[in-house]
Amino acid sequence: MVKLQSISESDKPGKKLKAVFLQDTGRTKTVHFGAKKNGKPMDDYTITHDKEQRERYRQRHAKDLQTDDPTRAGYLSMEILWGSSTSRAANIAAYKRKHGL
């Protein structure tokens, strides 16, 4: 079983956030997600609050959920940046509940 340790600002150029997971083996897995362009965050639902834009994003990226791996960048973006709430904290809490992390 994997456990989410933290979600914080990414130190990787071109990425907004990073999630750190603790794996059963005791090793950590770091996943960077969310796009930046020219050092500025690209739009997401937590920034724009635009429901139509969120629906378009979800339609385009529905394939990202086919992996059934909630530790992948596509999952994290879909559920945290483009989740049901405009609050990242609320989306993180929902993500943790949904996946038992």
Backbone as CSV, one residue per row, in Angstrom:
resi,resn,N_x,N_y,N_z,CA_x,CA_y,CA_z,C_x,C_y,C_z
1,MET,0.839,-1.187,0.000,0.000,0.000,0.000,0.882,1.248,0.000
2,VAL,0.456,2.230,-0.718,1.190,3.485,-0.837,0.512,4.527,0.054
3,LYS,1.297,5.407,0.634,0.772,6.470,1.505,1.269,7.815,0.989
4,LEU,0.362,8.766,0.851,0.742,10.116,0.443,1.370,10.820,1.628
5,GLN,2.609,11.255,1.464,3.291,11.982,2.540,3.038,13.476,2.454
6,SER,3.158,14.037,1.242,2.991,15.483,1.116,2.747,15.884,-0.328
7,ILE,2.151,17.062,-0.457,2.036,17.737,-1.750,2.520,19.149,-1.507
8,SER,3.507,19.562,-2.296,4.090,20.886,-2.115,4.491,21.453,-3.471
9,GLU,4.989,22.688,-3.456,5.439,23.330,-4.684,6.606,22.542,-5.270
10,SER,6.599,22.371,-6.572,7.650,21.625,-7.249,8.907,22.467,-7.417
11,ASP,10.039,21.803,-7.313,11.315,22.458,-7.580,11.798,22.140,-8.997
12,LYS,10.967,21.441,-9.751,11.309,21.074,-11.125,10.785,22.149,-12.074
13,PRO,11.648,22.687,-12.934,11.186,23.707,-13.885,10.052,23.167,-14.760
14,GLY,9.037,23.976,-14.954,7.931,23.577,-15.811,6.828,22.827,-15.088
15,LYS,6.941,22.623,-13.773,5.921,21.905,-13.009,5.464,22.728,-11.814
16,LYS,4.180,22.615,-11.473,3.600,23.379,-10.372,3.843,22.725,-9.017
17,LEU,3.484,21.454,-8.922,3.460,20.771,-7.639,4.208,19.451,-7.696
18,LYS,4.524,18.933,-6.516,5.082,17.588,-6.433,4.396,16.859,-5.295
19,ALA,4.164,15.577,-5.511,3.581,14.703,-4.503,4.643,13.687,-4.120
20,VAL,4.771,13.448,-2.835,5.726,12.459,-2.335,4.926,11.338,-1.685
21,PHE,5.151,10.124,-2.163,4.474,8.937,-1.665,5.476,8.035,-0.967
22,LEU,5.044,7.388,0.114,5.853,6.384,0.796,5.337,5.027,0.359
23,GLN,6.219,4.218,-0.225,5.832,2.904,-0.707,6.024,1.856,0.380
24,ASP,5.434,0.679,0.178,5.548,-0.421,1.143,6.991,-0.789,1.434
25,THR,7.837,-0.615,0.448,9.242,-0.988,0.580,10.028,-0.017,1.449
26,GLY,9.400,1.103,1.817,10.083,2.134,2.584,10.701,3.211,1.708
27,ARG,10.688,2.990,0.413,11.225,3.991,-0.524,10.171,5.056,-0.805
28,THR,10.620,6.212,-1.224,9.679,7.266,-1.592,9.606,7.382,-3.112
29,LYS,8.452,7.816,-3.557,8.223,8.074,-4.983,7.774,9.519,-5.083
30,THR,8.477,10.313,-5.881,8.135,11.716,-6.074,7.576,11.900,-7.477
31,VAL,6.417,12.543,-7.562,5.756,12.775,-8.844,5.508,14.275,-8.983
32,HIS,6.051,14.863,-10.040,5.842,16.282,-10.338,4.672,16.381,-11.313
33,PHE,3.781,17.356,-11.081,2.611,17.473,-11.947,2.145,18.925,-12.020
34,GLY,1.294,19.191,-13.002,0.801,20.548,-13.233,1.815,21.330,-14.046
35,ALA,1.348,21.997,-15.058,2.262,22.662,-15.991,2.496,24.131,-15.654
36,LYS,3.722,24.547,-15.927,4.095,25.960,-15.907,4.624,26.293,-17.293
37,LYS,4.425,27.521,-17.691,4.951,27.976,-18.975,5.679,29.281,-18.718
38,ASN,6.927,29.353,-19.121,7.755,30.536,-18.889,7.787,30.913,-17.405
39,GLY,7.789,29.900,-16.549,7.875,30.116,-15.114,6.579,30.497,-14.433
40,LYS,5.496,30.606,-15.195,4.198,30.973,-14.620,3.246,29.785,-14.707
41,PRO,2.456,29.541,-13.642,1.514,28.418,-13.672,0.487,28.587,-14.785
42,MET,0.253,27.498,-15.501,-0.815,27.503,-16.496,-2.145,27.377,-15.757
43,ASP,-3.220,27.721,-16.425,-4.541,27.679,-15.816,-4.882,26.289,-15.286
44,ASP,-5.634,26.273,-14.213,-6.303,25.078,-13.725,-7.549,25.538,-12.990
45,TYR,-8.413,24.621,-12.601,-9.696,24.990,-12.004,-9.528,25.737,-10.688
46,THR,-8.462,25.443,-9.947,-8.255,26.136,-8.670,-7.845,27.588,-8.883
47,ILE,-7.419,27.921,-10.081,-7.029,29.298,-10.405,-8.174,30.051,-11.081
48,THR,-8.771,29.422,-12.096,-9.758,30.131,-12.924,-11.197,30.017,-12.434
49,HIS,-11.528,28.929,-11.741,-12.892,28.662,-11.271,-13.872,28.539,-12.441
50,ASP,-13.378,28.204,-13.618,-14.183,28.116,-14.838,-14.630,26.661,-15.048
51,LYS,-15.918,26.383,-14.798,-16.439,25.018,-14.888,-16.397,24.469,-16.317
52,GLU,-16.644,25.318,-17.298,-16.594,24.852,-18.689,-15.168,24.444,-19.063
53,GLN,-14.202,25.225,-18.652,-12.795,24.891,-18.911,-12.435,23.572,-18.218
54,ARG,-12.942,23.376,-16.993,-12.679,22.131,-16.264,-13.258,20.945,-17.019
55,GLU,-14.466,21.071,-17.523,-15.082,19.965,-18.260,-14.312,19.641,-19.531
56,ARG,-13.847,20.663,-20.231,-13.044,20.422,-21.443,-11.747,19.690,-21.082
57,TYR,-11.097,20.104,-20.005,-9.865,19.448,-19.562,-10.155,17.983,-19.220
58,ARG,-11.213,17.750,-18.464,-11.548,16.386,-18.054,-11.847,15.493,-19.251
59,GLN,-12.512,16.024,-20.254,-12.789,15.243,-21.452,-11.499,14.902,-22.193
60,ARG,-10.618,15.887,-22.341,-9.350,15.657,-23.055,-8.450,14.662,-22.331
61,HIS,-8.499,14.672,-20.998,-7.546,13.884,-20.223,-8.160,12.674,-19.535
62,ALA,-9.348,12.281,-19.922,-9.990,11.109,-19.313,-9.111,9.867,-19.462
63,LYS,-8.351,9.796,-20.528,-7.464,8.649,-20.763,-6.404,8.513,-19.674
64,ASP,-6.063,9.608,-19.000,-5.054,9.559,-17.941,-5.494,8.688,-16.774
65,LEU,-6.797,8.496,-16.612,-7.305,7.699,-15.507,-7.370,6.216,-15.836
66,GLN,-7.118,5.845,-17.078,-7.189,4.442,-17.494,-6.071,3.598,-16.882
67,THR,-5.058,4.222,-16.349,-3.950,3.477,-15.749,-4.333,2.868,-14.406
68,ASP,-5.381,3.385,-13.766,-5.792,2.957,-12.423,-4.652,3.083,-11.418
69,ASP,-3.768,4.042,-11.629,-2.654,4.286,-10.715,-2.744,5.726,-10.216
70,PRO,-3.302,5.924,-9.009,-3.500,7.286,-8.511,-2.211,8.020,-8.159
71,THR,-1.059,7.377,-8.314,0.209,8.067,-8.045,0.809,8.676,-9.305
72,ARG,0.145,8.529,-10.427,0.662,9.089,-11.679,0.266,10.558,-11.820
73,ALA,1.059,11.288,-12.564,0.868,12.734,-12.730,-0.510,13.075,-13.300
74,GLY,-0.987,12.293,-14.243,-2.295,12.550,-14.842,-3.420,12.468,-13.825
75,TYR,-3.351,11.478,-12.964,-4.334,11.338,-11.889,-4.279,12.538,-10.950
76,LEU,-3.075,12.884,-10.535,-2.906,13.991,-9.598,-3.443,15.297,-10.177
77,SER,-3.121,15.573,-11.424,-3.623,16.791,-12.062,-5.140,16.784,-12.146
78,MET,-5.688,15.660,-12.579,-7.138,15.558,-12.754,-7.866,15.782,-11.437
79,GLU,-7.388,15.186,-10.362,-8.138,15.216,-9.114,-7.776,16.381,-8.193
80,ILE,-6.589,16.924,-8.317,-6.187,18.008,-7.420,-6.315,19.375,-8.095
81,LEU,-5.815,19.500,-9.308,-5.889,20.788,-9.998,-7.219,21.003,-10.713
82,TRP,-7.844,19.908,-11.144,-9.091,19.997,-11.901,-10.224,19.263,-11.190
83,GLY,-10.138,19.119,-9.881,-11.136,18.410,-9.085,-12.445,19.179,-8.958
84,SER,-13.296,18.685,-8.081,-14.640,19.239,-7.919,-14.664,20.597,-7.241
85,SER,-13.633,20.899,-6.471,-13.589,22.156,-5.725,-12.561,23.111,-6.329
86,THR,-12.747,24.386,-6.045,-11.746,25.368,-6.454,-10.647,25.481,-5.393
87,SER,-10.774,24.725,-4.318,-9.788,24.709,-3.242,-8.858,23.508,-3.408
88,ARG,-7.568,23.772,-3.513,-6.617,22.662,-3.609,-6.665,21.792,-2.362
89,ALA,-6.792,22.415,-1.196,-6.829,21.648,0.056,-8.021,20.687,0.065
90,ALA,-9.180,21.155,-0.386,-10.368,20.293,-0.440,-10.168,19.164,-1.447
91,ASN,-9.557,19.471,-2.579,-9.310,18.437,-3.588,-8.288,17.414,-3.098
92,ILE,-7.284,17.854,-2.367,-6.296,16.925,-1.803,-6.973,16.003,-0.799
93,ALA,-7.812,16.559,0.071,-8.525,15.737,1.060,-9.423,14.708,0.366
94,ALA,-10.134,15.117,-0.682,-10.998,14.203,-1.421,-10.175,13.120,-2.113
95,TYR,-9.046,13.488,-2.681,-8.141,12.537,-3.338,-7.656,11.489,-2.333
96,LYS,-7.254,11.931,-1.154,-6.765,10.996,-0.122,-7.874,10.053,0.334
97,ARG,-9.078,10.568,0.540,-10.211,9.720,0.937,-10.543,8.698,-0.144
98,LYS,-10.631,9.177,-1.375,-11.030,8.328,-2.498,-10.077,7.151,-2.702
99,HIS,-8.788,7.406,-2.536,-7.777,6.390,-2.825,-7.183,5.747,-1.577
100,GLY,-7.688,6.108,-0.407,-7.195,5.527,0.838,-5.732,5.813,1.097
101,LEU,-5.303,7.018,0.755,-3.906,7.386,0.897,-3.705,8.210,2.164
